[in-house]
Amino acid sequence: MAKKIFVGNISWNVRDQDLFNAFSKYGKLAEARVIVDQQTHRSKGFGFITFEDNNDALTAIAEMNGAMLNGRPLRIGEANEKSGRRHEEGT
C-alpha cells in the first residue's frame, strides 16, 4: 500500500529530482514533489514523497528526520490527508 510522507524545511534550491535521489535509497518511490507557489514558481520549502510500500516510508521517516539536505535539517513525518472541503464559520 502506498504511503505519503511530508518533508519540511527544504532548502529553496532543492528540486523534485533532489528529493527523489535523497529518498529512493529507502524503497521504490511513486512520486517526489517539492511544492511551489503557483504565481512565483518558487519553492514553498516543503514537499511530499510517496512510497509504494508503507514500511519503506516508515523507515525513511525514522532515518531522514533531522538529516541534512543542502545545508538544512529536514523535518519528516507522515502526511495528513487533505479533506478537500473548507470549513466555513457559522455553518
PDB file of N, CA, C and O in Angstrom:
ATOM      1  N   MET A   1       0.842  -1.179   0.000  1.00  0.00           N
ATOM      2  CA  MET A   1       0.000   0.000   0.000  1.00  0.00           C
ATOM      3  C   MET A   1       0.888   1.243   0.000  1.00  0.00           C
ATOM      4  O   MET A   1       1.879   1.287   0.729  1.00  0.00           O
ATOM      5  N   ALA A   2       0.556   2.240  -0.793  1.00  0.00           N
ATOM      6  CA  ALA A   2       1.329   3.470  -0.909  1.00  0.00           C
ATOM      7  C   ALA A   2       1.198   4.315   0.357  1.00  0.00           C
ATOM      8  O   ALA A   2       0.154   4.328   1.008  1.00  0.00           O
ATOM      9  N   LYS A   3       2.277   5.017   0.689  1.00  0.00           N
ATOM     10  CA  LYS A   3       2.299   5.868   1.877  1.00  0.00           C
ATOM     11  C   LYS A   3       2.982   7.179   1.526  1.00  0.00           C
ATOM     12  O   LYS A   3       4.087   7.191   0.984  1.00  0.00           O
ATOM     13  N   LYS A   4       2.307   8.296   1.843  1.00  0.00           N
ATOM     14  CA  LYS A   4       2.843   9.622   1.554  1.00  0.00           C
ATOM     15  C   LYS A   4       3.440  10.205   2.829  1.00  0.00           C
ATOM     16  O   LYS A   4       2.847  10.125   3.905  1.00  0.00           O
ATOM     17  N   ILE A   5       4.629  10.796   2.684  1.00  0.00           N
ATOM     18  CA  ILE A   5       5.267  11.471   3.812  1.00  0.00           C
ATOM     19  C   ILE A   5       5.497  12.943   3.482  1.00  0.00           C
ATOM     20  O   ILE A   5       5.648  13.326   2.321  1.00  0.00           O
ATOM     21  N   PHE A   6       5.519  13.749   4.529  1.00  0.00           N
ATOM     22  CA  PHE A   6       5.757  15.186   4.435  1.00  0.00           C
ATOM     23  C   PHE A   6       7.237  15.439   4.667  1.00  0.00           C
ATOM     24  O   PHE A   6       7.844  14.838   5.554  1.00  0.00           O
ATOM     25  N   VAL A   7       7.819  16.332   3.866  1.00  0.00           N
ATOM     26  CA  VAL A   7       9.213  16.734   4.028  1.00  0.00           C
ATOM     27  C   VAL A   7       9.235  18.246   4.168  1.00  0.00           C
ATOM     28  O   VAL A   7       8.919  18.967   3.222  1.00  0.00           O
ATOM     29  N   GLY A   8       9.609  18.727   5.348  1.00  0.00           N
ATOM     30  CA  GLY A   8       9.643  20.160   5.601  1.00  0.00           C
ATOM     31  C   GLY A   8      11.051  20.686   5.794  1.00  0.00           C
ATOM     32  O   GLY A   8      12.008  19.921   5.918  1.00  0.00           O
ATOM     33  N   ASN A   9      11.162  22.002   5.818  1.00  0.00           N
ATOM     34  CA  ASN A   9      12.429  22.711   5.994  1.00  0.00           C
ATOM     35  C   ASN A   9      13.393  22.436   4.840  1.00  0.00           C
ATOM     36  O   ASN A   9      14.601  22.308   5.039  1.00  0.00           O
ATOM     37  N   ILE A  10      12.839  22.349   3.640  1.00  0.00           N
ATOM     38  CA  ILE A  10      13.640  22.098   2.442  1.00  0.00           C
ATOM     39  C   ILE A  10      14.301  23.402   1.993  1.00  0.00           C
ATOM     40  O   ILE A  10      13.675  24.462   1.987  1.00  0.00           O
ATOM     41  N   SER A  11      15.559  23.304   1.625  1.00  0.00           N
ATOM     42  CA  SER A  11      16.282  24.438   1.057  1.00  0.00           C
ATOM     43  C   SER A  11      15.581  24.917  -0.211  1.00  0.00           C
ATOM     44  O   SER A  11      15.037  24.109  -0.963  1.00  0.00           O
ATOM     45  N   TRP A  12      15.593  26.229  -0.449  1.00  0.00           N
ATOM     46  CA  TRP A  12      14.887  26.809  -1.602  1.00  0.00           C
ATOM     47  C   TRP A  12      15.368  26.264  -2.940  1.00  0.00           C
ATOM     48  O   TRP A  12      14.616  26.278  -3.915  1.00  0.00           O
ATOM     49  N   ASN A  13      16.605  25.787  -3.006  1.00  0.00           N
ATOM     50  CA  ASN A  13      17.137  25.324  -4.294  1.00  0.00           C
ATOM     51  C   ASN A  13      16.944  23.827  -4.539  1.00  0.00           C
ATOM     52  O   ASN A  13      17.393  23.317  -5.565  1.00  0.00           O
ATOM     53  N   VAL A  14      16.296  23.120  -3.634  1.00  0.00           N
ATOM     54  CA  VAL A  14      16.027  21.687  -3.819  1.00  0.00           C
ATOM     55  C   VAL A  14      14.867  21.508  -4.792  1.00  0.00           C
ATOM     56  O   VAL A  14      13.844  22.185  -4.687  1.00  0.00           O
ATOM     57  N   ARG A  15      15.037  20.598  -5.728  1.00  0.00           N
ATOM     58  CA  ARG A  15      14.022  20.315  -6.743  1.00  0.00           C
ATOM     59  C   ARG A  15      13.494  18.889  -6.567  1.00  0.00           C
ATOM     60  O   ARG A  15      14.001  18.129  -5.742  1.00  0.00           O
ATOM     61  N   ASP A  16      12.479  18.538  -7.346  1.00  0.00           N
ATOM     62  CA  ASP A  16      11.872  17.210  -7.273  1.00  0.00           C
ATOM     63  C   ASP A  16      12.918  16.099  -7.377  1.00  0.00           C
ATOM     64  O   ASP A  16      12.907  15.156  -6.586  1.00  0.00           O
ATOM     65  N   GLN A  17      13.801  16.210  -8.333  1.00  0.00           N
ATOM     66  CA  GLN A  17      14.806  15.161  -8.555  1.00  0.00           C
ATOM     67  C   GLN A  17      15.737  15.020  -7.351  1.00  0.00           C
ATOM     68  O   GLN A  17      16.171  13.912  -7.037  1.00  0.00           O
ATOM     69  N   ASP A  18      16.048  16.130  -6.673  1.00  0.00           N
ATOM     70  CA  ASP A  18      16.889  16.070  -5.475  1.00  0.00           C
ATOM     71  C   ASP A  18      16.206  15.260  -4.368  1.00  0.00           C
ATOM     72  O   ASP A  18      16.841  14.444  -3.700  1.00  0.00           O
ATOM     73  N   LEU A  19      14.902  15.501  -4.186  1.00  0.00           N
ATOM     74  CA  LEU A  19      14.147  14.727  -3.195  1.00  0.00           C
ATOM     75  C   LEU A  19      14.105  13.256  -3.591  1.00  0.00           C
ATOM     76  O   LEU A  19      14.302  12.373  -2.756  1.00  0.00           O
ATOM     77  N   PHE A  20      13.849  13.005  -4.854  1.00  0.00           N
ATOM     78  CA  PHE A  20      13.811  11.627  -5.340  1.00  0.00           C
ATOM     79  C   PHE A  20      15.127  10.925  -5.038  1.00  0.00           C
ATOM     80  O   PHE A  20      15.133   9.809  -4.520  1.00  0.00           O
ATOM     81  N   ASN A  21      16.237  11.572  -5.358  1.00  0.00           N
ATOM     82  CA  ASN A  21      17.551  10.972  -5.138  1.00  0.00           C
ATOM     83  C   ASN A  21      17.826  10.722  -3.657  1.00  0.00           C
ATOM     84  O   ASN A  21      18.398   9.693  -3.300  1.00  0.00           O
ATOM     85  N   ALA A  22      17.425  11.650  -2.797  1.00  0.00           N
ATOM     86  CA  ALA A  22      17.687  11.524  -1.364  1.00  0.00           C
ATOM     87  C   ALA A  22      16.871  10.406  -0.716  1.00  0.00           C
ATOM     88  O   ALA A  22      17.335   9.779   0.236  1.00  0.00           O
ATOM     89  N   PHE A  23      15.661  10.150  -1.220  1.00  0.00           N
ATOM     90  CA  PHE A  23      14.771   9.189  -0.577  1.00  0.00           C
ATOM     91  C   PHE A  23      14.669   7.840  -1.280  1.00  0.00           C
ATOM     92  O   PHE A  23      14.178   6.882  -0.684  1.00  0.00           O
ATOM     93  N   SER A  24      15.114   7.739  -2.515  1.00  0.00           N
ATOM     94  CA  SER A  24      14.953   6.492  -3.258  1.00  0.00           C
ATOM     95  C   SER A  24      15.761   5.338  -2.673  1.00  0.00           C
ATOM     96  O   SER A  24      15.468   4.178  -2.961  1.00  0.00           O
ATOM     97  N   LYS A  25      16.758   5.630  -1.868  1.00  0.00           N
ATOM     98  CA  LYS A  25      17.545   4.548  -1.255  1.00  0.00           C
ATOM     99  C   LYS A  25      16.737   3.772  -0.211  1.00  0.00           C
ATOM    100  O   LYS A  25      17.163   2.704   0.229  1.00  0.00           O
ATOM    101  N   TYR A  26      15.586   4.296   0.187  1.00  0.00           N
ATOM    102  CA  TYR A  26      14.759   3.624   1.187  1.00  0.00           C
ATOM    103  C   TYR A  26      13.676   2.746   0.574  1.00  0.00           C
ATOM    104  O   TYR A  26      13.011   1.995   1.288  1.00  0.00           O
ATOM    105  N   GLY A  27      13.494   2.831  -0.728  1.00  0.00           N
ATOM    106  CA  GLY A  27      12.493   1.989  -1.390  1.00  0.00           C
ATOM    107  C   GLY A  27      12.009   2.624  -2.677  1.00  0.00           C
ATOM    108  O   GLY A  27      12.467   3.698  -3.066  1.00  0.00           O
ATOM    109  N   LYS A  28      11.086   1.953  -3.328  1.00  0.00           N
ATOM    110  CA  LYS A  28      10.554   2.424  -4.603  1.00  0.00           C
ATOM    111  C   LYS A  28       9.585   3.582  -4.377  1.00  0.00           C
ATOM    112  O   LYS A  28       8.655   3.486  -3.577  1.00  0.00           O
ATOM    113  N   LEU A  29       9.822   4.674  -5.098  1.00  0.00           N
ATOM    114  CA  LEU A  29       9.004   5.873  -4.969  1.00  0.00           C
ATOM    115  C   LEU A  29       7.990   5.971  -6.107  1.00  0.00           C
ATOM    116  O   LEU A  29       8.310   5.699  -7.265  1.00  0.00           O
ATOM    117  N   ALA A  30       6.778   6.360  -5.764  1.00  0.00           N
ATOM    118  CA  ALA A  30       5.774   6.649  -6.778  1.00  0.00           C
ATOM    119  C   ALA A  30       5.873   8.104  -7.206  1.00  0.00           C
ATOM    120  O   ALA A  30       5.575   8.444  -8.351  1.00  0.00           O
ATOM    121  N   GLU A  31       6.302   8.979  -6.263  1.00  0.00           N
ATOM    122  CA  GLU A  31       6.394  10.411  -6.561  1.00  0.00           C
ATOM    123  C   GLU A  31       7.279  11.107  -5.535  1.00  0.00           C
ATOM    124  O   GLU A  31       7.322  10.720  -4.368  1.00  0.00           O
ATOM    125  N   ALA A  32       7.982  12.137  -5.988  1.00  0.00           N
ATOM    126  CA  ALA A  32       8.733  13.041  -5.121  1.00  0.00           C
ATOM    127  C   ALA A  32       8.475  14.442  -5.659  1.00  0.00           C
ATOM    128  O   ALA A  32       8.803  14.750  -6.805  1.00  0.00           O
ATOM    129  N   ARG A  33       7.876  15.295  -4.809  1.00  0.00           N
ATOM    130  CA  ARG A  33       7.459  16.608  -5.329  1.00  0.00           C
ATOM    131  C   ARG A  33       7.710  17.713  -4.313  1.00  0.00           C
ATOM    132  O   ARG A  33       7.293  17.619  -3.159  1.00  0.00           O
ATOM    133  N   VAL A  34       8.398  18.763  -4.759  1.00  0.00           N
ATOM    134  CA  VAL A  34       8.557  19.991  -3.993  1.00  0.00           C
ATOM    135  C   VAL A  34       7.368  20.880  -4.341  1.00  0.00           C
ATOM    136  O   VAL A  34       7.042  21.053  -5.516  1.00  0.00           O
ATOM    137  N   ILE A  35       6.729  21.437  -3.338  1.00  0.00           N
ATOM    138  CA  ILE A  35       5.566  22.296  -3.565  1.00  0.00           C
ATOM    139  C   ILE A  35       6.056  23.713  -3.885  1.00  0.00           C
ATOM    140  O   ILE A  35       6.890  24.270  -3.171  1.00  0.00           O
ATOM    141  N   VAL A  36       5.526  24.279  -4.965  1.00  0.00           N
ATOM    142  CA  VAL A  36       5.926  25.621  -5.393  1.00  0.00           C
ATOM    143  C   VAL A  36       4.720  26.555  -5.420  1.00  0.00           C
ATOM    144  O   VAL A  36       3.582  26.122  -5.601  1.00  0.00           O
ATOM    145  N   ASP A  37       4.995  27.834  -5.239  1.00  0.00           N
ATOM    146  CA  ASP A  37       3.958  28.854  -5.334  1.00  0.00           C
ATOM    147  C   ASP A  37       3.477  28.918  -6.779  1.00  0.00           C
ATOM    148  O   ASP A  37       4.289  28.948  -7.704  1.00  0.00           O
ATOM    149  N   GLN A  38       2.182  28.937  -6.974  1.00  0.00           N
ATOM    150  CA  GLN A  38       1.628  28.919  -8.336  1.00  0.00           C
ATOM    151  C   GLN A  38       1.937  30.177  -9.127  1.00  0.00           C
ATOM    152  O   GLN A  38       2.042  30.122 -10.352  1.00  0.00           O
ATOM    153  N   GLN A  39       2.086  31.309  -8.452  1.00  0.00           N
ATOM    154  CA  GLN A  39       2.337  32.553  -9.175  1.00  0.00           C
ATOM    155  C   GLN A  39       3.814  32.812  -9.389  1.00  0.00           C
ATOM    156  O   GLN A  39       4.217  33.221 -10.478  1.00  0.00           O
ATOM    157  N   THR A  40       4.634  32.580  -8.366  1.00  0.00           N
ATOM    158  CA  THR A  40       6.059  32.891  -8.482  1.00  0.00           C
ATOM    159  C   THR A  40       6.894  31.691  -8.925  1.00  0.00           C
ATOM    160  O   THR A  40       8.035  31.851  -9.358  1.00  0.00           O
ATOM    161  N   HIS A  41       6.324  30.492  -8.817  1.00  0.00           N
ATOM    162  CA  HIS A  41       7.013  29.241  -9.145  1.00  0.00           C
ATOM    163  C   HIS A  41       8.230  29.014  -8.257  1.00  0.00           C
ATOM    164  O   HIS A  41       9.148  28.282  -8.626  1.00  0.00           O
ATOM    165  N   ARG A  42       8.232  29.636  -7.100  1.00  0.00           N
ATOM    166  CA  ARG A  42       9.312  29.480  -6.123  1.00  0.00           C
ATOM    167  C   ARG A  42       8.902  28.431  -5.090  1.00  0.00           C
ATOM    168  O   ARG A  42       7.731  28.330  -4.726  1.00  0.00           O
ATOM    169  N   SER A  43       9.864  27.664  -4.630  1.00  0.00           N
ATOM    170  CA  SER A  43       9.610  26.631  -3.634  1.00  0.00           C
ATOM    171  C   SER A  43       8.988  27.226  -2.379  1.00  0.00           C
ATOM    172  O   SER A  43       9.351  28.322  -1.951  1.00  0.00           O
ATOM    173  N   LYS A  44       8.048  26.490  -1.794  1.00  0.00           N
ATOM    174  CA  LYS A  44       7.452  26.899  -0.524  1.00  0.00           C
ATOM    175  C   LYS A  44       8.210  26.311   0.665  1.00  0.00           C
ATOM    176  O   LYS A  44       7.851  26.562   1.816  1.00  0.00           O
ATOM    177  N   GLY A  45       9.255  25.529   0.391  1.00  0.00           N
ATOM    178  CA  GLY A  45      10.092  24.985   1.457  1.00  0.00           C
ATOM    179  C   GLY A  45       9.611  23.658   2.022  1.00  0.00           C
ATOM    180  O   GLY A  45      10.083  23.219   3.071  1.00  0.00           O
ATOM    181  N   PHE A  46       8.676  23.019   1.331  1.00  0.00           N
ATOM    182  CA  PHE A  46       8.245  21.696   1.761  1.00  0.00           C
ATOM    183  C   PHE A  46       7.833  20.872   0.552  1.00  0.00           C
ATOM    184  O   PHE A  46       7.662  21.400  -0.547  1.00  0.00           O
ATOM    185  N   GLY A  47       7.678  19.585   0.766  1.00  0.00           N
ATOM    186  CA  GLY A  47       7.287  18.702  -0.325  1.00  0.00           C
ATOM    187  C   GLY A  47       6.727  17.397   0.209  1.00  0.00           C
ATOM    188  O   GLY A  47       6.543  17.226   1.414  1.00  0.00           O
ATOM    189  N   PHE A  48       6.462  16.485  -0.703  1.00  0.00           N
ATOM    190  CA  PHE A  48       5.884  15.199  -0.358  1.00  0.00           C
ATOM    191  C   PHE A  48       6.574  14.098  -1.139  1.00  0.00           C
ATOM    192  O   PHE A  48       6.933  14.272  -2.304  1.00  0.00           O
ATOM    193  N   ILE A  49       6.754  12.963  -0.481  1.00  0.00           N
ATOM    194  CA  ILE A  49       7.300  11.769  -1.101  1.00  0.00           C
ATOM    195  C   ILE A  49       6.244  10.687  -0.958  1.00  0.00           C
ATOM    196  O   ILE A  49       5.698  10.499   0.129  1.00  0.00           O
ATOM    197  N   THR A  50       5.948   9.977  -2.031  1.00  0.00           N
ATOM    198  CA  THR A  50       5.025   8.853  -1.956  1.00  0.00           C
ATOM    199  C   THR A  50       5.803   7.569  -2.226  1.00  0.00           C
ATOM    200  O   THR A  50       6.340   7.358  -3.314  1.00  0.00           O
ATOM    201  N   PHE A  51       5.844   6.724  -1.207  1.00  0.00           N
ATOM    202  CA  PHE A  51       6.484   5.418  -1.316  1.00  0.00           C
ATOM    203  C   PHE A  51       5.439   4.391  -1.735  1.00  0.00           C
ATOM    204  O   PHE A  51       4.273   4.493  -1.355  1.00  0.00           O
ATOM    205  N   GLU A  52       5.854   3.416  -2.507  1.00  0.00           N
ATOM    206  CA  GLU A  52       4.934   2.359  -2.905  1.00  0.00           C
ATOM    207  C   GLU A  52       4.663   1.394  -1.749  1.00  0.00           C
ATOM    208  O   GLU A  52       3.631   0.722  -1.728  1.00  0.00           O
ATOM    209  N   ASP A  53       5.589   1.325  -0.788  1.00  0.00           N
ATOM    210  CA  ASP A  53       5.435   0.414   0.346  1.00  0.00           C
ATOM    211  C   ASP A  53       5.422   1.201   1.662  1.00  0.00           C
ATOM    212  O   ASP A  53       6.296   2.034   1.902  1.00  0.00           O
ATOM    213  N   ASN A  54       4.447   0.936   2.489  1.00  0.00           N
ATOM    214  CA  ASN A  54       4.277   1.615   3.762  1.00  0.00           C
ATOM    215  C   ASN A  54       5.509   1.470   4.662  1.00  0.00           C
ATOM    216  O   ASN A  54       5.936   2.444   5.282  1.00  0.00           O
ATOM    217  N   ASN A  55       6.082   0.267   4.737  1.00  0.00           N
ATOM    218  CA  ASN A  55       7.245   0.035   5.596  1.00  0.00           C
ATOM    219  C   ASN A  55       8.455   0.845   5.149  1.00  0.00           C
ATOM    220  O   ASN A  55       9.223   1.323   5.984  1.00  0.00           O
ATOM    221  N   ASP A  56       8.632   1.001   3.843  1.00  0.00           N
ATOM    222  CA  ASP A  56       9.737   1.821   3.331  1.00  0.00           C
ATOM    223  C   ASP A  56       9.568   3.276   3.762  1.00  0.00           C
ATOM    224  O   ASP A  56      10.540   3.943   4.114  1.00  0.00           O
ATOM    225  N   ALA A  57       8.332   3.760   3.732  1.00  0.00           N
ATOM    226  CA  ALA A  57       8.059   5.139   4.154  1.00  0.00           C
ATOM    227  C   ALA A  57       8.383   5.323   5.633  1.00  0.00           C
ATOM    228  O   ALA A  57       8.980   6.330   6.013  1.00  0.00           O
ATOM    229  N   LEU A  58       8.001   4.379   6.457  1.00  0.00           N
ATOM    230  CA  LEU A  58       8.274   4.471   7.893  1.00  0.00           C
ATOM    231  C   LEU A  58       9.770   4.445   8.180  1.00  0.00           C
ATOM    232  O   LEU A  58      10.245   5.143   9.076  1.00  0.00           O
ATOM    233  N   THR A  59      10.505   3.650   7.430  1.00  0.00           N
ATOM    234  CA  THR A  59      11.964   3.610   7.573  1.00  0.00           C
ATOM    235  C   THR A  59      12.568   4.951   7.181  1.00  0.00           C
ATOM    236  O   THR A  59      13.453   5.461   7.869  1.00  0.00           O
ATOM    237  N   ALA A  60      12.092   5.525   6.076  1.00  0.00           N
ATOM    238  CA  ALA A  60      12.604   6.823   5.617  1.00  0.00           C
ATOM    239  C   ALA A  60      12.322   7.912   6.645  1.00  0.00           C
ATOM    240  O   ALA A  60      13.169   8.774   6.879  1.00  0.00           O
ATOM    241  N   ILE A  61      11.144   7.884   7.260  1.00  0.00           N
ATOM    242  CA  ILE A  61      10.815   8.875   8.292  1.00  0.00           C
ATOM    243  C   ILE A  61      11.806   8.771   9.438  1.00  0.00           C
ATOM    244  O   ILE A  61      12.340   9.783   9.891  1.00  0.00           O
ATOM    245  N   ALA A  62      12.054   7.561   9.907  1.00  0.00           N
ATOM    246  CA  ALA A  62      12.964   7.345  11.033  1.00  0.00           C
ATOM    247  C   ALA A  62      14.400   7.750  10.699  1.00  0.00           C
ATOM    248  O   ALA A  62      15.094   8.339  11.527  1.00  0.00           O
ATOM    249  N   GLU A  63      14.833   7.435   9.498  1.00  0.00           N
ATOM    250  CA  GLU A  63      16.225   7.693   9.109  1.00  0.00           C
ATOM    251  C   GLU A  63      16.486   9.140   8.679  1.00  0.00           C
ATOM    252  O   GLU A  63      17.566   9.673   8.934  1.00  0.00           O
ATOM    253  N   MET A  64      15.513   9.775   8.035  1.00  0.00           N
ATOM    254  CA  MET A  64      15.750  11.088   7.438  1.00  0.00           C
ATOM    255  C   MET A  64      15.300  12.269   8.284  1.00  0.00           C
ATOM    256  O   MET A  64      15.689  13.401   7.995  1.00  0.00           O
ATOM    257  N   ASN A  65      14.498  12.051   9.312  1.00  0.00           N
ATOM    258  CA  ASN A  65      14.070  13.165  10.154  1.00  0.00           C
ATOM    259  C   ASN A  65      15.292  13.764  10.844  1.00  0.00           C
ATOM    260  O   ASN A  65      15.965  13.086  11.620  1.00  0.00           O
ATOM    261  N   GLY A  66      15.573  15.017  10.564  1.00  0.00           N
ATOM    262  CA  GLY A  66      16.739  15.696  11.111  1.00  0.00           C
ATOM    263  C   GLY A  66      17.981  15.599  10.247  1.00  0.00           C
ATOM    264  O   GLY A  66      18.971  16.280  10.513  1.00  0.00           O
ATOM    265  N   ALA A  67      17.946  14.761   9.213  1.00  0.00           N
ATOM    266  CA  ALA A  67      19.092  14.630   8.308  1.00  0.00           C
ATOM    267  C   ALA A  67      19.268  15.911   7.506  1.00  0.00           C
ATOM    268  O   ALA A  67      18.305  16.623   7.222  1.00  0.00           O
ATOM    269  N   MET A  68      20.506  16.188   7.151  1.00  0.00           N
ATOM    270  CA  MET A  68      20.820  17.394   6.391  1.00  0.00           C
ATOM    271  C   MET A  68      20.659  17.153   4.889  1.00  0.00           C
ATOM    272  O   MET A  68      21.099  16.132   4.361  1.00  0.00           O
ATOM    273  N   LEU A  69      20.024  18.107   4.215  1.00  0.00           N
ATOM    274  CA  LEU A  69      19.924  18.111   2.749  1.00  0.00           C
ATOM    275  C   LEU A  69      20.162  19.541   2.299  1.00  0.00           C
ATOM    276  O   LEU A  69      19.396  20.443   2.639  1.00  0.00           O
ATOM    277  N   ASN A  70      21.219  19.745   1.538  1.00  0.00           N
ATOM    278  CA  ASN A  70      21.614  21.078   1.064  1.00  0.00           C
ATOM    279  C   ASN A  70      21.723  22.084   2.211  1.00  0.00           C
ATOM    280  O   ASN A  70      21.281  23.228   2.097  1.00  0.00           O
ATOM    281  N   GLY A  71      22.322  21.636   3.316  1.00  0.00           N
ATOM    282  CA  GLY A  71      22.616  22.534   4.428  1.00  0.00           C
ATOM    283  C   GLY A  71      21.483  22.794   5.403  1.00  0.00           C
ATOM    284  O   GLY A  71      21.624  23.641   6.285  1.00  0.00           O
ATOM    285  N   ARG A  72      20.360  22.091   5.273  1.00  0.00           N
ATOM    286  CA  ARG A  72      19.229  22.296   6.187  1.00  0.00           C
ATOM    287  C   ARG A  72      18.761  20.967   6.755  1.00  0.00           C
ATOM    288  O   ARG A  72      18.699  19.969   6.038  1.00  0.00           O
ATOM    289  N   PRO A  73      18.427  20.951   8.054  1.00  0.00           N
ATOM    290  CA  PRO A  73      17.907  19.715   8.651  1.00  0.00           C
ATOM    291  C   PRO A  73      16.437  19.511   8.273  1.00  0.00           C
ATOM    292  O   PRO A  73      15.600  20.385   8.502  1.00  0.00           O
ATOM    293  N   LEU A  74      16.142  18.369   7.702  1.00  0.00           N
ATOM    294  CA  LEU A  74      14.785  18.084   7.244  1.00  0.00           C
ATOM    295  C   LEU A  74      13.867  17.724   8.408  1.00  0.00           C
ATOM    296  O   LEU A  74      14.297  17.128   9.396  1.00  0.00           O
ATOM    297  N   ARG A  75      12.613  18.091   8.274  1.00  0.00           N
ATOM    298  CA  ARG A  75      11.559  17.656   9.203  1.00  0.00           C
ATOM    299  C   ARG A  75      10.666  16.698   8.421  1.00  0.00           C
ATOM    300  O   ARG A  75      10.047  17.079   7.428  1.00  0.00           O
ATOM    301  N   ILE A  76      10.608  15.468   8.877  1.00  0.00           N
ATOM    302  CA  ILE A  76       9.898  14.424   8.149  1.00  0.00           C
ATOM    303  C   ILE A  76       8.790  13.850   9.024  1.00  0.00           C
ATOM    304  O   ILE A  76       8.972  13.664  10.228  1.00  0.00           O
ATOM    305  N   GLY A  77       7.653  13.573   8.418  1.00  0.00           N
ATOM    306  CA  GLY A  77       6.556  12.938   9.137  1.00  0.00           C
ATOM    307  C   GLY A  77       5.536  12.381   8.167  1.00  0.00           C
ATOM    308  O   GLY A  77       5.623  12.597   6.958  1.00  0.00           O
ATOM    309  N   GLU A  78       4.577  11.667   8.708  1.00  0.00           N
ATOM    310  CA  GLU A  78       3.505  11.144   7.869  1.00  0.00           C
ATOM    311  C   GLU A  78       2.649  12.306   7.381  1.00  0.00           C
ATOM    312  O   GLU A  78       2.342  13.225   8.141  1.00  0.00           O
ATOM    313  N   ALA A  79       2.272  12.258   6.124  1.00  0.00           N
ATOM    314  CA  ALA A  79       1.452  13.324   5.542  1.00  0.00           C
ATOM    315  C   ALA A  79       0.012  13.169   6.008  1.00  0.00           C
ATOM    316  O   ALA A  79      -0.498  12.055   6.120  1.00  0.00           O
ATOM    317  N   ASN A  80      -0.628  14.282   6.274  1.00  0.00           N
ATOM    318  CA  ASN A  80      -2.055  14.294   6.601  1.00  0.00           C
ATOM    319  C   ASN A  80      -2.844  14.372   5.310  1.00  0.00           C
ATOM    320  O   ASN A  80      -2.505  15.145   4.414  1.00  0.00           O
ATOM    321  N   GLU A  81      -3.881  13.586   5.215  1.00  0.00           N
ATOM    322  CA  GLU A  81      -4.720  13.623   4.020  1.00  0.00           C
ATOM    323  C   GLU A  81      -5.570  14.882   4.022  1.00  0.00           C
ATOM    324  O   GLU A  81      -6.151  15.250   5.043  1.00  0.00           O
ATOM    325  N   LYS A  82      -5.635  15.528   2.889  1.00  0.00           N
ATOM    326  CA  LYS A  82      -6.429  16.736   2.728  1.00  0.00           C
ATOM    327  C   LYS A  82      -7.872  16.337   2.454  1.00  0.00           C
ATOM    328  O   LYS A  82      -8.134  15.489   1.602  1.00  0.00           O
ATOM    329  N   SER A  83      -8.799  16.942   3.171  1.00  0.00           N
ATOM    330  CA  SER A  83     -10.191  16.538   3.021  1.00  0.00           C
ATOM    331  C   SER A  83     -10.834  17.092   1.757  1.00  0.00           C
ATOM    332  O   SER A  83     -11.812  16.528   1.266  1.00  0.00           O
ATOM    333  N   GLY A  84     -10.308  18.174   1.228  1.00  0.00           N
ATOM    334  CA  GLY A  84     -10.869  18.771   0.025  1.00  0.00           C
ATOM    335  C   GLY A  84     -12.039  19.706   0.314  1.00  0.00           C
ATOM    336  O   GLY A  84     -12.578  20.329  -0.601  1.00  0.00           O
ATOM    337  N   ARG A  85     -12.432  19.805   1.580  1.00  0.00           N
ATOM    338  CA  ARG A  85     -13.529  20.706   1.950  1.00  0.00           C
ATOM    339  C   ARG A  85     -12.999  21.778   2.894  1.00  0.00           C
ATOM    340  O   ARG A  85     -12.165  21.503   3.757  1.00  0.00           O
ATOM    341  N   ARG A  86     -13.478  22.967   2.727  1.00  0.00           N
ATOM    342  CA  ARG A  86     -13.086  24.073   3.599  1.00  0.00           C
ATOM    343  C   ARG A  86     -14.162  24.287   4.647  1.00  0.00           C
ATOM    344  O   ARG A  86     -15.357  24.214   4.361  1.00  0.00           O
ATOM    345  N   HIS A  87     -13.721  24.549   5.845  1.00  0.00           N
ATOM    346  CA  HIS A  87     -14.655  24.823   6.921  1.00  0.00           C
ATOM    347  C   HIS A  87     -15.075  26.283   6.828  1.00  0.00           C
ATOM    348  O   HIS A  87     -14.234  27.180   6.763  1.00  0.00           O
ATOM    349  N   GLU A  88     -16.360  26.505   6.824  1.00  0.00           N
ATOM    350  CA  GLU A  88     -16.878  27.868   6.797  1.00  0.00           C
ATOM    351  C   GLU A  88     -17.475  28.173   8.154  1.00  0.00           C
ATOM    352  O   GLU A  88     -18.299  27.416   8.668  1.00  0.00           O
ATOM    353  N   GLU A  89     -17.050  29.302   8.735  1.00  0.00           N
ATOM    354  CA  GLU A  89     -17.557  29.681  10.048  1.00  0.00           C
ATOM    355  C   GLU A  89     -19.030  29.953  10.000  1.00  0.00           C
ATOM    356  O   GLU A  89     -19.540  30.545   9.049  1.00  0.00           O
ATOM    357  N   GLY A  90     -19.716  29.513  11.044  1.00  0.00           N
ATOM    358  CA  GLY A  90     -21.136  29.782  11.151  1.00  0.00           C
ATOM    359  C   GLY A  90     -22.014  28.799  10.420  1.00  0.00           C
ATOM    360  O   GLY A  90     -23.234  28.962  10.402  1.00  0.00           O
ATOM    361  N   THR A  91     -21.427  27.776   9.813  1.00  0.00           N
ATOM    362  CA  THR A  91     -22.253  26.781   9.122  1.00  0.00           C
ATOM    363  C   THR A  91     -22.056  25.417   9.729  1.00  0.00           C
ATOM    364  O   THR A  91     -22.668  24.447   9.280  1.00  0.00           O
TER     365      THR A  91
END
